[in-house]
């Protein structure tokens, strides 16, 4: 008898992170760790936590998706905070530069769909998305506070489902955007429902058409 049938309810088995939580925003995972679900369906990507960079909503988003039976893993980036080195406005003196490691790229490539949780500064959002999707061939949903759209991403070379950049600089593609989600605050129920609906839609699209076809899709600018 399977464990699921024995208990009599839906199960979601998680291979949890290696280290203790950082103690910020309810015990966040340490940077550079991944909590893997039992299927490589959806991965939620969180920035590196510290006192001024609390990634609290990512946990609520993950729980909301798992409650709907969506197998969701969580990757906390080793260098997720700060500004990409190739952004027009770099990190402040003494500040951090964000990036993605080869190990993280290989971990992300196993999944069907990514959720990337970003912040409130528009140019940070678009350049960080470009950095994280440059070598990761995944369809991605951006969750952030600032009111950005597909055109904003396309302007910096991020491929999107609705607007194709003049020069595509990413292997991945932004397929949807959810704005108005404030970092370090609880996510409103209406926004959580929006995330869940969009994840369900795009996960179904990937299962129907295949990840490679979704990644290769975009409209003309």
N, CA and C of each residue as an Amber inpcrd file, in Angstrom:
protein
   663
   0.8380000  -1.1940000   0.0000000   0.0000000   0.0000000   0.0000000
   0.8780000   1.2500000   0.0000000   0.5690000   2.2060000  -0.8760000
   1.3730000   3.4320000  -0.9340000   1.1340000   4.2780000   0.3050000
   2.1100000   5.1370000   0.6130000   1.9930000   6.0200000   1.7720000
   0.7990000   6.9530000   1.6230000   0.5540000   7.4190000   0.3960000
  -0.5630000   8.3310000   0.1570000  -1.8970000   7.6490000   0.4550000
  -2.0690000   6.4050000  -0.0130000  -3.3030000   5.6770000   0.2440000
  -3.4420000   5.3340000   1.7220000  -2.3110000   5.0590000   2.3780000
  -2.3410000   4.7170000   3.8000000  -2.8160000   5.9030000   4.6410000
  -2.3130000   7.1000000   4.3380000  -2.6980000   8.2890000   5.1010000
  -4.0840000   8.7730000   4.6880000  -4.4260000   8.5940000   3.3970000
  -5.7510000   8.9470000   2.9380000  -5.9050000  10.3800000   2.5050000
  -4.8200000  11.0170000   2.1010000  -4.8980000  12.3890000   1.6090000
  -3.7550000  12.6500000   0.6400000  -3.8570000  13.7850000  -0.0610000
  -2.8180000  14.1520000  -1.0270000  -1.5180000  14.4790000  -0.3080000
  -0.4170000  13.9690000  -0.8170000   0.8840000  14.2170000  -0.2120000
   1.7680000  15.0250000  -1.1420000   2.6260000  15.8250000  -0.5520000
   3.6750000  16.5190000  -1.3010000   4.9600000  16.3340000  -0.5230000
   5.8390000  15.4870000  -1.0020000   7.0760000  15.1680000  -0.3040000
   8.1600000  16.1570000  -0.7140000   8.8010000  16.7750000   0.2790000
   9.8180000  17.8000000   0.0300000  11.1450000  17.3480000   0.6100000
  12.1860000  17.3680000  -0.2080000  13.5510000  17.1430000   0.2570000
  14.0570000  18.5030000   0.7200000  14.0370000  18.7260000   2.0280000
  14.1980000  20.0900000   2.5440000  15.6510000  20.5450000   2.5240000
  15.8140000  21.8360000   2.8060000  17.1250000  22.4860000   2.7450000
  18.1030000  21.8640000   3.7420000  19.3890000  22.1190000   3.4940000
  20.4420000  21.4990000   4.2910000  20.6620000  22.1880000   5.6320000
  20.4180000  23.5090000   5.6910000  20.8050000  24.2840000   6.8620000
  19.6030000  24.9430000   7.5110000  19.7930000  25.4680000   8.7130000
  18.7240000  26.1390000   9.4440000  18.3300000  27.4420000   8.7630000
  17.1390000  27.9370000   9.0790000  16.6630000  29.1900000   8.5110000
  17.4650000  30.3850000   8.9840000  17.3610000  31.4810000   8.2370000
  18.1290000  32.6840000   8.5540000  17.4860000  33.5190000   9.6590000
  16.2520000  33.1870000  10.0560000  15.6100000  33.9220000  11.1250000
  14.9990000  35.2370000  10.6920000  14.8410000  35.4460000   9.3910000
  14.2560000  36.6770000   8.8680000  12.9300000  36.3460000   8.2120000
  11.8840000  37.0850000   8.5610000  10.5960000  36.8750000   7.9070000
  10.0150000  35.5010000   8.1720000  10.2540000  34.9630000   9.3500000
   9.6530000  33.6770000   9.6840000  10.5700000  32.4970000   9.4620000
  11.8960000  32.7220000   9.4300000  12.8330000  31.6130000   9.2830000
  13.0690000  31.2420000   7.8450000  13.6890000  32.1480000   7.0950000
  13.9380000  31.9080000   5.6760000  15.1130000  30.9570000   5.4790000
  15.0870000  30.2450000   4.3510000  16.1970000  29.3590000   4.0250000
  17.4620000  30.1690000   3.7930000  18.5900000  29.5940000   4.1160000
  19.8650000  30.2450000   3.8640000  20.1200000  30.3350000   2.3680000
  20.9470000  31.2870000   1.9740000  21.3170000  31.4360000   0.5730000
  22.0280000  30.1860000   0.0670000  21.8170000  29.9230000  -1.2260000
  22.4940000  28.7910000  -1.8500000  21.9040000  27.4410000  -1.5010000
  20.6270000  27.4020000  -1.0870000  20.0080000  26.1260000  -0.7360000
  18.7600000  25.8990000  -1.5890000  18.3800000  24.6450000  -1.7250000
  17.1950000  24.2840000  -2.5040000  16.3810000  23.2620000  -1.7280000
  15.0620000  23.4480000  -1.7390000  14.1280000  22.4680000  -1.1760000
  13.3510000  21.8900000  -2.3530000  13.5670000  20.5980000  -2.6430000
  13.0160000  19.9890000  -3.8490000  11.7550000  19.1910000  -3.5490000
  10.7280000  19.4130000  -4.3840000   9.5200000  18.5900000  -4.3250000
   9.8060000  17.2480000  -4.9980000   8.8160000  16.3510000  -4.9410000
   9.0230000  15.0120000  -5.4900000   8.8980000  14.9630000  -7.0090000
   8.5120000  16.0990000  -7.6410000   8.5100000  16.1830000  -9.1000000
   9.0910000  17.5300000  -9.5070000   9.7730000  17.5460000 -10.6370000
  10.3890000  18.7900000 -11.1050000   9.3930000  19.5690000 -11.9650000
   8.3260000  20.0710000 -11.3320000   7.3090000  20.8360000 -12.0460000
   7.6020000  22.3380000 -11.9790000   7.4580000  22.9190000 -10.7990000
   7.6080000  24.3680000 -10.6270000   8.7150000  24.6450000  -9.6200000
   9.5370000  25.6480000  -9.9080000  10.5480000  26.0950000  -8.9520000
  10.3410000  27.5750000  -8.6800000  10.2590000  27.9150000  -7.3990000
  10.1540000  29.3060000  -6.9810000  11.5510000  29.7980000  -6.6180000
  11.9820000  30.8670000  -7.2700000  13.3410000  31.3850000  -7.0810000
  13.2800000  32.6040000  -6.1720000  13.9740000  32.5230000  -5.0370000
  14.0110000  33.6150000  -4.0700000  15.3950000  34.2480000  -4.0610000
  15.4300000  35.5620000  -3.8320000  16.7040000  36.2460000  -3.7270000
  17.3680000  35.9120000  -2.3830000  18.6300000  36.2400000  -2.2340000
  19.3530000  35.9500000  -0.9910000  18.8400000  36.8450000   0.1360000
  18.4960000  36.2730000   1.2950000  17.9240000  37.0760000   2.3760000
  18.9770000  37.7630000   3.2450000  18.6660000  38.9700000   3.6820000
  19.3860000  39.6370000   4.7600000  18.4570000  40.6890000   5.3400000
  18.9250000  41.5480000   6.2280000  18.0380000  42.4550000   6.9640000
  17.2360000  43.3800000   6.0610000  17.8100000  43.8080000   4.9300000
  17.1220000  44.7220000   4.0340000  16.5690000  44.0180000   2.7960000
  16.6140000  42.7160000   2.8230000  16.1970000  41.9740000   1.6220000
  15.4350000  40.7290000   2.0530000  14.3040000  40.9490000   2.7200000
  13.5080000  39.8440000   3.2460000  12.5970000  39.3120000   2.1450000
  12.6160000  38.0140000   1.9420000  11.8940000  37.3960000   0.8250000
  10.6220000  36.6820000   1.2780000  10.0050000  37.1990000   2.3420000
   8.8820000  36.5100000   2.9810000   7.8010000  35.9820000   2.0280000
   7.2920000  36.7400000   1.0730000   6.1390000  36.2160000   0.3070000
   6.4040000  34.9160000  -0.4330000   7.6710000  34.5810000  -0.6700000
   7.9550000  33.3730000  -1.4370000   7.4380000  32.1300000  -0.7060000
   7.4780000  32.1470000   0.6360000   6.9790000  31.0030000   1.3980000
   5.4650000  30.8800000   1.2510000   4.7540000  32.0120000   1.3320000
   3.3040000  31.9890000   1.2070000   2.8850000  31.5570000  -0.2000000
   3.6210000  32.0140000  -1.1940000   3.3440000  31.6050000  -2.5750000
   3.5350000  30.0960000  -2.7180000   4.6200000  29.5990000  -2.1520000
   4.9070000  28.1600000  -2.2340000   3.8230000  27.3410000  -1.5540000
   3.4260000  27.7580000  -0.3480000   2.3740000  27.0310000   0.3670000
   1.0710000  27.0580000  -0.4220000   0.7410000  28.2310000  -0.9830000
  -0.4940000  28.3470000  -1.7600000  -0.5130000  27.4210000  -2.9600000
   0.6210000  27.2930000  -3.6300000   0.7070000  26.3960000  -4.7850000
   0.6140000  24.9350000  -4.3650000   1.2880000  24.5840000  -3.2830000
   1.2650000  23.1960000  -2.8140000  -0.1310000  22.7940000  -2.3540000
  -0.8730000  23.7460000  -1.7640000  -2.2490000  23.4530000  -1.3550000
  -3.1200000  23.0880000  -2.5520000  -2.7590000  23.5980000  -3.7290000
  -3.4920000  23.2980000  -4.9520000  -2.9550000  22.0550000  -5.6730000
  -2.0440000  21.3580000  -5.0220000  -1.5000000  20.1320000  -5.5970000
  -0.4010000  20.3620000  -6.6150000   0.1360000  21.5770000  -6.6720000
   1.2080000  21.8990000  -7.6210000   2.5470000  21.6360000  -6.9470000
   3.3100000  20.7090000  -7.4760000   4.6020000  20.3550000  -6.8940000
   5.5770000  21.5140000  -7.0820000   5.9560000  22.1580000  -5.9870000
   6.7560000  23.3790000  -6.0520000   8.0080000  23.2470000  -5.2030000
   9.1500000  23.4580000  -5.8230000  10.4310000  23.4960000  -5.1230000
  10.8290000  24.9480000  -4.9010000  11.7900000  25.1780000  -4.0160000
  12.2480000  26.5370000  -3.7260000  13.7700000  26.5860000  -3.7890000
  14.2940000  27.5010000  -4.6060000  15.7310000  27.7420000  -4.6730000
  16.0170000  29.1410000  -4.1450000  16.8520000  29.2250000  -3.1140000
  17.3040000  30.5230000  -2.6090000  18.6930000  30.7590000  -3.1970000
  18.8110000  31.7840000  -4.0190000  20.0560000  32.0190000  -4.7460000
  21.2150000  32.3730000  -3.8100000  22.3900000  31.9340000  -4.1830000
  23.5830000  32.2410000  -3.3920000  23.9360000  33.7250000  -3.4710000
  23.6930000  34.3350000  -4.6440000  24.0070000  35.7570000  -4.8410000
  22.8170000  36.4580000  -5.4820000  21.6850000  36.4340000  -4.8080000
  20.4750000  36.9900000  -5.3880000  20.2330000  38.4510000  -5.0860000
  20.8640000  38.9790000  -4.0500000  20.6470000  40.3760000  -3.6950000
  21.6120000  41.2810000  -4.4560000  21.2650000  42.5560000  -4.5430000
  22.1250000  43.5120000  -5.2480000  21.7050000  43.6910000  -6.6920000
  22.5930000  44.2790000  -7.4780000  22.3310000  44.6160000  -8.8800000
  23.2920000  43.8540000  -9.7780000  22.8370000  43.3780000 -10.9430000
  23.7580000  42.7010000 -11.8730000  24.9040000  43.6160000 -12.2890000
  26.0650000  43.0370000 -12.5000000  27.2410000  43.8330000 -12.8610000
  27.0900000  44.5180000 -14.2110000  26.2740000  43.9410000 -15.1100000
  26.1270000  44.5310000 -16.4350000  24.9370000  45.4870000 -16.5350000
  24.3120000  45.8120000 -15.3970000  23.2310000  46.8010000 -15.4050000
  23.8280000  48.2000000 -15.5280000  23.0940000  49.1480000 -16.1590000
  23.6230000  50.5150000 -16.3260000  24.0100000  51.1760000 -15.0100000
  23.2320000  50.9310000 -13.9560000  23.5420000  51.4540000 -12.6330000
  23.9380000  50.2750000 -11.7720000  25.2400000  50.1830000 -11.4800000
  25.7450000  49.0420000 -10.7420000  25.4680000  49.1410000  -9.2610000
  26.0430000  48.2080000  -8.5260000  25.8510000  48.1900000  -7.0830000
  26.5240000  49.3960000  -6.4300000  25.9630000  49.8420000  -5.3260000
  26.5460000  50.9420000  -4.5720000  27.8870000  50.5020000  -4.0010000
  28.7960000  51.4670000  -3.7240000  30.0930000  51.1150000  -3.1400000
  29.9120000  50.2750000  -1.8740000  30.5550000  49.1360000  -1.8620000
  30.4230000  48.2340000  -0.7300000  29.1960000  47.3380000  -0.8020000
  28.3490000  47.5680000  -1.8230000  27.1400000  46.7600000  -1.9810000
  27.4320000  45.4610000  -2.6990000  26.4110000  44.6290000  -2.8410000
  26.5840000  43.3210000  -3.4590000  26.1260000  43.3360000  -4.9060000
  26.6730000  42.4220000  -5.6860000  26.2620000  42.2280000  -7.0830000
  25.5960000  40.8720000  -7.1940000  24.4570000  40.8440000  -7.8670000
  23.7470000  39.5760000  -7.9670000  24.2470000  38.7780000  -9.1700000
  24.0180000  37.5030000  -9.1250000  24.4260000  36.6180000 -10.2130000
  23.8490000  35.2350000  -9.9840000  24.2050000  34.3240000 -10.8690000
  23.7260000  32.9520000 -10.7590000  24.8920000  32.0180000 -11.0430000
  24.9980000  30.9530000 -10.2770000  26.1220000  30.0350000 -10.4060000
  25.8060000  28.9350000 -11.4120000  26.8440000  28.2590000 -11.8690000
  26.6630000  27.1370000 -12.7940000  25.8420000  26.0290000 -12.1490000
  26.0600000  25.7890000 -10.8650000  25.2920000  24.7700000 -10.1500000
  23.8110000  25.1230000 -10.1460000  23.4990000  26.4060000  -9.8980000
  22.0980000  26.8370000  -9.8740000  21.4610000  26.7380000 -11.2570000
  22.2170000  27.0450000 -12.2960000  21.7130000  26.9100000 -13.6680000
  21.3220000  25.4650000 -13.9450000  22.1920000  24.5340000 -13.5670000
  21.9080000  23.1170000 -13.8000000  20.7050000  22.6500000 -12.9680000
  20.5860000  23.1550000 -11.7400000  19.4370000  22.7930000 -10.9100000
  18.1340000  23.2850000 -11.5360000  18.1330000  24.5130000 -12.0540000
  16.9180000  25.1110000 -12.5960000  16.4840000  24.4670000 -13.8980000
  17.4190000  24.0310000 -14.7010000  17.0900000  23.4660000 -16.0110000
  16.2410000  22.1980000 -15.9240000  16.1820000  21.5800000 -14.7650000
  15.4150000  20.3430000 -14.6210000  13.9120000  20.5950000 -14.5510000
  13.5080000  21.8430000 -14.2830000  12.1040000  22.1270000 -14.0200000
  11.3550000  22.5230000 -15.2910000  10.0170000  22.5510000 -15.1730000
   9.1530000  22.9220000 -16.2930000   8.8590000  24.4170000 -16.3190000
   8.7460000  25.0360000 -15.1400000   8.2960000  26.4160000 -15.0250000
   8.9350000  27.0540000 -13.8080000   9.3030000  28.3350000 -13.9290000
   9.9150000  29.0590000 -12.8140000   9.0530000  30.2330000 -12.3890000
   9.0560000  30.5070000 -11.0920000   8.5080000  31.7400000 -10.5400000
   9.6900000  32.5100000  -9.9770000   9.8990000  33.7360000 -10.4350000
  11.0180000  34.5410000  -9.9490000  10.4510000  35.6880000  -9.1250000
  10.7560000  35.7010000  -7.8280000  10.2430000  36.7400000  -6.9390000
  11.2690000  37.8680000  -6.8390000  10.8750000  39.0570000  -7.2980000
  11.7700000  40.2110000  -7.3000000  11.1470000  41.3460000  -6.4760000
  11.7050000  42.5740000  -6.6000000  11.3300000  43.6200000  -5.6600000
  10.5430000  44.7810000  -6.2100000  10.9710000  46.0000000  -5.8140000
  10.1750000  47.1950000  -6.0560000  10.8460000  48.2030000  -6.9760000
  12.0710000  47.9220000  -7.4280000  12.7940000  48.8590000  -8.2980000
  12.7620000  48.3050000  -9.7140000  12.1060000  49.0430000 -10.6130000
  11.8200000  48.5170000 -11.9510000  13.0720000  48.0800000 -12.6980000
  14.1230000  48.9160000 -12.7080000  15.3090000  48.5470000 -13.4930000
  16.0610000  47.3950000 -12.8440000  15.9710000  47.2490000 -11.5160000
  16.5370000  46.0610000 -10.8700000  15.8270000  44.8090000 -11.3790000
  14.5090000  44.8690000 -11.4510000  13.7030000  43.7160000 -11.8270000
  14.0640000  43.2190000 -13.2230000  14.1010000  44.1220000 -14.2010000
  14.3140000  43.6750000 -15.5820000  15.7380000  43.1640000 -15.7940000
  16.7250000  43.8170000 -15.1870000  18.1040000  43.3590000 -15.3740000
  18.3950000  42.0860000 -14.5850000  17.7650000  41.9380000 -13.4240000
  17.9450000  40.6960000 -12.6840000  17.2850000  39.5310000 -13.4180000
  16.1180000  39.7840000 -13.9900000  15.4680000  38.7350000 -14.7880000
  16.3580000  38.3220000 -15.9500000  16.9880000  39.2960000 -16.5970000
  17.9000000  38.9710000 -17.6980000  19.0720000  38.1240000 -17.2170000
  19.6130000  38.4650000 -16.0590000  20.7370000  37.7180000 -15.5020000
  20.3520000  36.2760000 -15.2070000  19.1880000  36.0820000 -14.5950000
  18.7940000  34.7410000 -14.1670000  18.2940000  33.8800000 -15.3160000
  17.7990000  34.4850000 -16.3820000  17.2740000  33.7200000 -17.5190000
  18.2580000  33.6390000 -18.6870000  19.4140000  34.2400000 -18.5390000
  20.3720000  34.2700000 -19.6490000  20.7720000  32.8630000 -20.0850000
  21.0030000  31.9680000 -19.1220000  21.4330000  30.6120000 -19.4560000
  20.4550000  29.5480000 -18.9760000  19.2820000  29.9590000 -18.5260000
  18.2810000  29.0170000 -18.0170000  17.0980000  28.9970000 -18.9770000
  16.9420000  27.9040000 -19.7190000  15.9160000  27.8190000 -20.7590000
  14.5770000  27.3920000 -20.1750000  13.9860000  28.2980000 -19.3860000
  12.7110000  28.0280000 -18.7410000  11.7000000  29.1180000 -19.0490000
  10.4190000  28.7780000 -19.1590000   9.3780000  29.8000000 -19.1020000
   9.2820000  30.2850000 -17.6620000   9.1390000  31.5940000 -17.4700000
   9.1730000  32.1570000 -16.1210000   8.0320000  33.1440000 -15.8990000
   7.4850000  33.1100000 -14.6870000   6.5070000  34.0900000 -14.2330000
   7.2160000  35.0050000 -13.2370000   7.1880000  36.3040000 -13.4910000
   7.8170000  37.2730000 -12.6000000   6.7880000  37.7520000 -11.5820000
   7.1390000  37.6860000 -10.3040000   6.2930000  38.2120000  -9.2320000
   7.0640000  39.3370000  -8.5570000   6.4910000  40.5390000  -8.5370000
   7.2220000  41.6890000  -8.0150000   6.2580000  42.7680000  -7.5320000
   6.8050000  43.8720000  -7.0280000   5.9820000  44.9890000  -6.5640000
   5.8030000  46.0520000  -7.6410000   6.8740000  46.3980000  -8.3470000
   6.8300000  47.4840000  -9.3270000   5.9360000  47.1220000 -10.5160000
   5.2580000  48.1160000 -11.1040000   4.3380000  47.8670000 -12.2310000
   5.0710000  47.7360000 -13.5610000   5.8160000  46.6500000 -13.7350000
   6.5370000  46.4150000 -14.9860000   5.6720000  45.5890000 -15.9280000
   6.0040000  45.6400000 -17.2330000   5.2610000  44.8550000 -18.2240000
   6.2370000  44.2080000 -19.2040000   5.6920000  43.5040000 -20.2040000
   6.5330000  42.7760000 -21.1570000   7.4830000  43.7110000 -21.9100000
   7.0330000  44.8960000 -22.2530000   7.8800000  45.8350000 -22.9840000
   9.1080000  46.2250000 -22.1790000   8.9510000  46.3820000 -20.8780000
  10.0860000  46.7340000 -20.0210000  11.1650000  45.6580000 -20.0790000
  10.7500000  44.3990000 -20.0660000  11.7210000  43.3060000 -20.1430000
  12.3510000  43.2320000 -21.5330000  11.5360000  43.3840000 -22.5560000
  12.0470000  43.2900000 -23.9270000  13.0750000  44.3770000 -24.2280000
  12.9360000  45.5360000 -23.6240000  13.8650000  46.6430000 -23.8740000
  15.2950000  46.3020000 -23.4830000  15.4640000  45.3900000 -22.5160000
  16.8140000  45.0300000 -22.0800000  17.2320000  43.6570000 -22.6060000
  16.4560000  43.1140000 -23.5580000  16.8600000  41.8700000 -24.2000000
  16.2560000  40.6100000 -23.6400000  15.3200000  40.7490000 -22.6910000
  14.6610000  39.5640000 -22.1330000  13.5540000  39.1230000 -23.0810000
  13.6040000  37.8870000 -23.5300000  12.5500000  37.3940000 -24.4010000
  11.2510000  37.2500000 -23.6110000  10.1260000  37.6420000 -24.2150000
   8.8350000  37.5380000 -23.5570000   7.8310000  36.9130000 -24.5140000
   6.7430000  36.4360000 -23.9480000   5.7160000  35.7820000 -24.7420000
   4.9610000  36.7760000 -25.6190000   4.9630000  38.0570000 -25.2320000
   4.1650000  39.0600000 -25.9410000   4.9950000  40.0240000 -26.7780000
   6.2310000  40.2990000 -26.3620000   7.0800000  41.2620000 -27.0710000
   8.4630000  40.6460000 -27.2690000   8.9120000  40.6040000 -28.5140000
  10.2340000  40.0710000 -28.8060000  11.2570000  41.2010000 -28.8380000
  12.3600000  41.0710000 -28.1190000  13.3920000  42.1130000 -28.1340000
  14.0570000  42.2140000 -29.5040000  14.6570000  43.3570000 -29.7670000
  15.4320000  43.5070000 -31.0010000  16.5990000  42.5300000 -31.0030000
  17.1880000  42.3340000 -29.8450000  18.2620000  41.3460000 -29.6840000
  17.9370000  40.4940000 -28.4630000  17.6410000  39.2290000 -28.6870000
  17.2950000  38.3310000 -27.5840000  18.5670000  37.9390000 -26.8300000
  18.5590000  38.1840000 -25.5240000  19.7380000  37.9050000 -24.7110000
  19.4920000  36.8440000 -23.6410000  18.3610000  36.1580000 -23.7250000
  18.0540000  35.1430000 -22.7170000  17.6730000  33.8230000 -23.3680000
  18.0550000  32.7440000 -22.7030000  17.6230000  31.4130000 -23.1380000
  16.2040000  31.1360000 -22.6720000  15.8160000  31.7590000 -21.5460000
  14.4760000  31.6110000 -21.0150000  13.5520000  32.6960000 -21.5250000
  12.2800000  32.6180000 -21.1410000  11.2710000  33.5550000 -21.6260000
  10.3100000  33.9170000 -20.4930000   9.9730000  35.1900000 -20.3920000
   8.9710000  35.6450000 -19.4230000   7.5960000  35.4400000 -20.0480000
   6.7760000  34.6030000 -19.4140000   5.4580000  34.2910000 -19.9650000
   4.3320000  35.0170000 -19.2450000   4.6050000  35.5200000 -18.0480000
   3.5690000  36.2460000 -17.3070000   4.2130000  37.0860000 -16.2150000
   3.4540000  38.0920000 -15.7560000   3.9390000  38.9960000 -14.7140000
   2.8230000  39.2370000 -13.7130000   3.1440000  39.1500000 -12.4320000
   2.2100000  39.4940000 -11.3630000   2.8460000  40.6350000 -10.5630000
   2.2320000  41.8010000 -10.5700000   2.7750000  42.9610000  -9.8640000
   1.9690000  43.2380000  -8.5890000   2.4570000  44.1800000  -7.7850000
   1.7500000  44.5580000  -6.5630000   1.9850000  43.6370000  -5.3850000
   3.0130000  42.7770000  -5.4620000   3.3640000  41.8860000  -4.3580000
   4.5570000  42.4900000  -3.6340000   4.3580000  42.9400000  -2.4140000
   5.3680000  43.7030000  -1.6810000   6.2890000  42.7650000  -0.9200000
   7.5770000  42.9610000  -1.1190000   8.5690000  42.1480000  -0.4290000
   8.5110000  42.4090000   1.0770000   8.6470000  41.3500000   1.8700000
   8.6540000  41.3960000   3.3340000   7.2700000  41.5700000   3.9280000
   6.2160000  41.5800000   3.0920000   4.8380000  41.6700000   3.5850000
   4.0710000  40.4210000   3.1610000   2.9680000  40.1820000   3.8570000
   2.1040000  39.0710000   3.4660000   1.4880000  39.3650000   2.1030000
   1.3920000  38.3530000   1.2690000   0.8040000  38.5200000  -0.0590000
  -0.7180000  38.5520000   0.0680000  -1.3900000  39.5420000  -0.5260000
  -2.8590000  39.5720000  -0.4850000  -3.4530000  38.3250000  -1.1310000
  -4.6030000  37.9110000  -0.6260000  -5.2350000  36.6910000  -1.1300000
  -5.5000000  36.7700000  -2.6260000  -5.9280000  37.9580000  -3.0910000
  -6.2430000  38.1070000  -4.5120000  -4.9930000  37.9300000  -5.3720000
  -3.8530000  38.3780000  -4.8560000  -2.6060000  38.2210000  -5.6030000
  -2.1330000  36.7730000  -5.5810000  -2.3160000  36.1060000  -4.4610000
  -1.9390000  34.6940000  -4.3870000  -2.7760000  33.8780000  -5.3670000
  -4.0650000  34.1780000  -5.4300000  -4.9370000  33.4840000  -6.3820000
  -4.5150000  33.7550000  -7.8200000  -4.0570000  34.9820000  -8.0940000
  -3.5770000  35.3120000  -9.4370000  -2.3450000  34.4830000  -9.7850000
  -1.4300000  34.3640000  -8.8300000  -0.2290000  33.5580000  -9.0520000
  -0.6170000  32.1090000  -9.3240000  -1.4960000  31.5590000  -8.5050000
  -1.9100000  30.1570000  -8.6510000  -2.5500000  29.9240000 -10.0180000
  -3.4470000  30.8220000 -10.4320000  -4.1240000  30.6710000 -11.7190000
  -3.1360000  30.7050000 -12.8780000  -2.1750000  31.6180000 -12.8070000
  -1.2090000  31.7370000 -13.8950000  -0.2450000  30.5570000 -13.9200000
   0.1280000  30.0630000 -12.7580000   0.9910000  28.8800000 -12.7090000
   0.2580000  27.6750000 -13.2840000  -0.9970000  27.4950000 -12.9080000
  -1.7830000  26.3770000 -13.4500000  -1.8770000  26.4640000 -14.9680000
  -2.1480000  27.6670000 -15.4760000  -2.3000000  27.8460000 -16.9190000
  -1.0120000  27.4940000 -17.6490000   0.1100000  28.0400000 -17.2010000
   1.3640000  27.8400000 -17.9230000   1.9300000  26.4390000 -17.7150000
   1.6740000  25.8440000 -16.5740000   2.1060000  24.4600000 -16.3690000
   1.3420000  23.5350000 -17.3150000   0.0570000  23.8110000 -17.5020000
  -0.7400000  23.0440000 -18.4550000  -0.2430000  23.2580000 -19.8850000
   0.1300000  24.4970000 -20.2100000   0.6620000  24.7940000 -21.5410000
   1.9690000  24.0470000 -21.7900000   2.8300000  24.0010000 -20.7860000
   4.0990000  23.2750000 -20.9240000   3.8420000  21.7900000 -21.1090000
   2.9130000  21.2410000 -20.3260000   2.5950000  19.8170000 -20.4500000
   1.9680000  19.4940000 -21.8030000   1.2250000  20.4490000 -22.3600000
   0.5410000  20.2240000 -23.6370000   1.4700000  20.4170000 -24.8300000
   2.2340000  21.5130000 -24.8120000   3.0610000  21.8780000 -25.9690000
   4.5260000  21.4690000 -25.8280000   4.9930000  21.3100000 -24.5860000
   6.3980000  21.0210000 -24.3690000   7.1540000  22.2980000 -23.9940000
   8.1190000  22.1560000 -23.1000000   8.8780000  23.3170000 -22.6240000
   9.6360000  24.0040000 -23.7430000  10.2170000  23.2230000 -24.6360000
  11.0360000  23.8050000 -25.7080000  10.2020000  24.7080000 -26.6180000
   8.9660000  24.2930000 -26.8970000   8.1220000  25.1000000 -27.7650000
   7.7020000  26.3940000 -27.0810000   7.3990000  26.3160000 -25.7790000
   7.0260000  27.5270000 -25.0420000   8.2010000  28.5070000 -25.0040000
   9.3790000  27.9990000 -24.7200000  10.5720000  28.8560000 -24.6530000
  10.8400000  29.5250000 -26.0060000  10.5230000  28.8420000 -27.0730000
  10.7630000  29.3910000 -28.4140000   9.6830000  30.3280000 -28.9130000
   8.6210000  30.5020000 -28.1420000   7.5120000  31.3550000 -28.5730000
   7.7410000  32.8090000 -28.1840000   7.2890000  33.7250000 -29.0350000
   7.2120000  35.1570000 -28.7170000   6.5560000  35.8520000 -29.8980000
   5.9250000  36.9870000 -29.6170000   5.3100000  37.7800000 -30.6810000
   6.2840000  38.8140000 -31.1760000   5.9930000  39.4160000 -32.3110000
   6.8350000  40.4820000 -32.8250000   6.6270000  41.7310000 -32.0030000
   7.6820000  42.5210000 -31.8470000   7.5850000  43.7430000 -31.0860000
   6.6890000  44.7390000 -31.8070000
